C-alpha cells in the first residue's frame, strides 16, 4: 500500500498509534513509547516515496521490538530495576538492519525479569496480558511482542529465543514466530549492559508476525554473518524450490513421556499432519533422530542454566556456588540438578557441548530423510497468571500435574541442537485460546520451515484475531 501510495507512512503509523492508545491499557504490551521520533521517521519515509527514492522491503512499516534490544535513546532493562539507567546511544545490529529496510520503530514491548519466564511481568513495567483472555499469560520472554501483534497494535515484531521465548508467546497468542538457526542473525546489541559482542549459547533473535510471508521478508532483512565472518561467508539459504505440501516427507512427534501434552495440543499436531496427508505427502509418526531424548533434555538443561546464570550479578552467582557446594552428591532432585548446572565447571560444560554436537550430526542425518518435523511448542494453551515463587508453580496437563519448568522440553528438544523452528497458529480451542505447533527443519533450513508455514497458512492454518481487539 505504501509503495502504491494507497496510504502514507504517517497514516499507517497513526493507525497503529491509535490502536495502541485504545487497547494497550488493558494489555500492557507496549511499555516504552517512541512515537515522537517515529512520526519524524514516518514523515521522512513519505518524502522518500514522494521523490521516487529506492524503497527498502519494509519501507514505512510500523513495528515494535522487544525491550531487551538496544534502541538508541531508550532504556534497555530486561525488566531489571537495577538496569533502569542503561540507555544505550547506539542501535543493536538487528535494529539498524530493520531501519535500513525502512521500518518505523515506535515502541518497545514487555519482558519478564531477566527474560527468564514463560510469563511477561516485572517490577518496572508490570504485567502483560493475553489478548484472548486478560487473566492469562501472553507467554515469555517475548510476551509483550506477541500480545501487541495479536491485538493489532503493531505491524511486525522482533523477539528472541533460548528456551522457547519466540515460540511459546506465538503459540499462546496465535501468531507466527521464527526461531532461526543459531548464529544466523548477528546479536550484537542484544545484550546486558557492558556486554557488546556476546554470542550466547543456544540464544537467537528472530521475527514475529501475523503472517508467514512477513516472517520471510523480515528474516531476509535480519540475517547476516557478523563483520568478521563476512570476510569469508555469505548466507545462501535453501528454500522449498517450488515444492508443495504433497511433495514433502514429514516426520511427526506429537507427544513424549518426558513432557506430556494435552489432548487438544496433540490433536492440533495431528491436524497439521492430516493436512500433509490430504495433500499426498509422506507422513511418518514414528520417525525419530537417533538420539537419547532423556540425555538431550538433560544436556539442554545444563547448557541453558549455565548460560542464563552467567548473566547474574557476582553476589547472586556466588550464593548459587555456595548452595551447590552444600548439596549431597547423591541428591538428584530436579532443583539440585538445576543448581549444579547453573554453576557448571568448564569441564562439565564442555562434556555437555560435545554431546550436543553429536546430536547436531544425528539431526543432520535425520533431515537427510525428512524435510521437516512437526511437534508441539508447549503442553497446553495459555495458562492463568501465576506470579508465585518458581518453586511453588506447576502446570496442569489434562489430569497430570507437572513441574513448571518441565514445559521447556519441546523448545529445548530442537533448540539445543541449533535447529530452526517456525511457530504457526492452528486455530482456537473451546475456550477461545490459540494453539500453535512448530515446524522444525535442518540447520540453515530457515526458509524451508517458513515456506512450509506459508503453504499451511494458505491451507487454513492462519491467524485469527481476538474478538475483543478487532
C-alpha positions, -999 to 999 in steps of 0.1 A, spaced: 0 0 0 29 24 8 46 16 -25 14 21 -45 7 53 -25 -26 39 -12 -17 50 23 11 73 36 37 62 61 23 88 86 -12 75 82 -1 39 86 18 48 118 -11 67 131 -33 37 126 -12 17 150 -7 45 174 -45 49 176 -49 12 183 -22 13 209 -39 43 227 -72 24 226 -61 -11 237 -27 -11 252 -40 0 287 -57 -34 290 -28 -54 276 3 -35 288 22 -50 259 40 -18 247 59 -4 276 83 21 260 68 48 238 90 62 209 62 78 189 77 113 186 108 100 168 86 76 149 65 104 135 96 122 124 108 90 107 74 84 90 74 119 75 109 113 61 97 79 48 69 97 30 93 122 15 113 93 1 82 79 -15 73 113 -30 107 118 -46 108 83 -61 137 71 -40 146 34 -39 125 18 -11 135 -9 13 115 -41 16 98 -29 48 96 8 39 71 26 62 61 -5 81 55 5 118 68 -20 143 77 -25 179 106 -45 193 113 -65 224 126 -43 253 158 -63 255 171 -48 222 193 -17 223 174 11 206 193 43 208 179 67 234 156 42 251 161 21 283 172 -15 279 165 -30 313 154 -67 307 129 -59 334 156 -54 360 152 -23 381 190 -22 386 194 -15 349 170 14 347 199 37 339 210 17 309 201 39 280 224 30 250 233 56 224 235 31 195 211 6 180 215 -32 181 227 -45 147 193 -61 140 176 -27 148 199 -10 124 192 -35 96 154 -32 101 156 6 100 177 4 68 149 -18 54 125 11 61 107 2 93 94 28 117 100 17 153 75 33 176 78 13 208 93 -15 229 74 -44 243 74 -61 277 95 -90 290 99 -110 323 127 -102 347 160 -111 330 140 -128 302 136 -159 324 100 -169 324 70 -182 304 52 -150 315 60 -113 310 59 -92 341 85 -72 361 87 -45 387 94 -18 362 66 -22 336 41 -45 353 22 -75 338 13 -81 302 -19 -98 294 -31 -122 267 -55 -105 243 -76 -137 241 -81 -138 279 -67 -110 300 -64 -133 330 -38 -154 312 -2 -150 302 8 -140 267 40 -160 272 76 -151 277 100 -138 273 87 -121 241 52 -119 256 46 -82 251 56 -87 215 31 -115 208 3 -97 226 9 -65 207 9 -84 174 -23 -104 182 -42 -73 192 -31 -54 161 -11 -28 179 20 -33 157 28 -44 122 57 -68 129 79 -76 159 114 -89 167 118 -113 197 144 -137 210 145 -174 219 167 -195 241 141 -217 257 111 -210 235 108 -173 240 96 -166 205 77 -199 201 57 -201 233 43 -165 230 35 -171 194 16 -203 205 -2 -186 233 -12 -156 212 -20 -173 179 7 -155 158 36 -167 137 72 -167 150 105 -179 138 135 -192 159 164 -191 135 193 -214 131 218 -204 159 241 -176 148 222 -169 116 214 -134 128 241 -112 144 231 -105 180 254 -75 188 234 -50 208 210 -76 222 229 -80 255 231 -69 291 248 -36 300 286 -37 295 284 -66 270 289 -58 234 300 -88 213 283 -118 231 271 -147 212 253 -166 240 249 -203 237 216 -215 222 201 -180 222 189 -164 190 169 -134 178 142 -136 152 110 -122 137 73 -125 148 43 -115 127 7 -122 118 16 -140 86 43 -164 75 51 -141 45 60 -113 69 84 -137 87 102 -145 54 107 -108 45 118 -99 80 142 -128 83 159 -119 50 164 -84 63 178 -95 97 201 -124 87 237 -118 80 271 -130 93 289 -107 117 315 -83 103 344 -107 109 327 -137 93 315 -116 64 351 -115 51 346 -151 40 310 -160 44 277 -151 29 244 -168 38 228 -187 10 197 -203 25 178 -230 6 141 -227 1 113 -250 -10 121 -245 -46 85 -246 -57 76 -278 -38 41 -281 -24 28 -298 7 23 -331 -12 59 -331 -23 74 -333 13 85 -360 36 72 -351 71 80 -365 105 55 -360 133 64 -360 170 32 -352 189 39 -363 225 66 -375 249 66 -392 283 92 -366 293 67 -338 287 32 -350 280 10 -325 261 -27 -320 265 -51 -339 242 -60 -306 224 -23 -299 217 -16 -334 203 -49 -332 183 -36 -300 166 -3 -316 157 -23 -344 142 -45 -319 123 -14 -304 107 -2 -339 98 -36 -346 83 -32 -316 60 0 -331 47 -16 -365 42 -45 -350 24 -21 -332 0 -3 -365 -7 28 -360 14 48 -389 31 40 -386 68 57 -407 94 46 -405 131 73 -430 143 104 -415 128 129 -401 153 165 -389 151 190 -414 166 194 -395 199 189 -403 236 160 -380 242 163 -380 280 200 -372 277 192 -345 252 168 -329 277 194 -330 305 221 -316 282 198 -287 272 190 -280 309 227 -278 318 237 -256 288 206 -234 293 211 -229 331 248 -223 327 242 -197 301 214 -179 320 233 -178 353 263 -163 336 243 -131 333 237 -129 371 255 -103 393 285 -117 411 269 -118 446 240 -138 433 262 -162 414 284 -166 445 253 -176 465 245 -202 439 280 -216 441 278 -218 479 244 -236 477 257 -261 451 287 -269 473 263 -279 501 244 -304 480 248 -341 488 264 -358 457 236 -383 457 209 -356 455 193 -360 421 162 -339 426 154 -316 396 161 -285 416 195 -299 427 204 -307 391 195 -272 380 215 -256 408 246 -277 398 240 -267 361 239 -230 370 275 -232 383 288 -259 360 325 -261 356 341 -256 322 348 -294 321 311 -302 327 300 -276 301 325 -290 276 312 -325 280 276 -314 275 287 -293 245 304 -324 230 272 -344 233 252 -315 218 274 -316 187 270 -353 184 232 -347 184 236 -320 157 250 -346 134 223 -371 143 197 -345 135 216 -337 102 213 -374 93 176 -374 102 169 -344 79 186 -363 51 155 -385 51 128 -359 61 122 -323 50 106 -312 83 94 -323 117 61 -312 132 60 -310 170 42 -292 199 55 -260 213 41 -261 249 20 -287 267 -11 -265 270 -28 -233 258 -20 -201 277 -23 -206 315 -36 -182 341 -12 -156 355 9 -172 383 34 -149 400 43 -171 429 78 -182 436 91 -206 409 93 -234 434 55 -231 441 44 -232 405 32 -262 384 13 -267 352 -18 -290 348 -18 -310 316 -52 -327 314 -51 -349 346 -13 -346 351 3 -320 374 38 -312 361 67 -291 374 65 -256 359 98 -256 340 93 -290 325 73 -271 299 106 -261 283 111 -296 269 97 -290 234 116 -258 229 148 -274 241 145 -306 221 154 -287 189 169 -255 203 198 -273 220 209 -286 185 207 -251 169 177 -261 146 154 -235 131 118 -237 140 87 -218 128 57 -215 151 23 -214 134 -13 -210 147 -38 -238 142 -69 -221 155 -87 -216 188 -97 -242 214 -131 -244 230 -121 -217 255 -112 -194 226 -75 -197 232 -49 -202 204 -30 -234 200 2 -235 179 26 -261 166 63 -258 155 77 -267 121 114 -278 126 140 -281 99 177 -288 94 202 -261 103 200 -233 78 167 -246 65 150 -215 78 134 -205 46 122 -241 42 103 -241 75 89 -206 69 80 -217 33 61 -247 48 43 -223 72 32 -202 42 18 -233 25 0 -243 57 -13 -207 61 -28 -210 26 -44 -243 37 -62 -226 66 -37 -225 95 -38 -188 98 -40 -160 124 -75 -154 140 -77 -121 157 -91 -119 193 -127 -108 192 -122 -81 218 -95 -64 198 -108 -64 162 
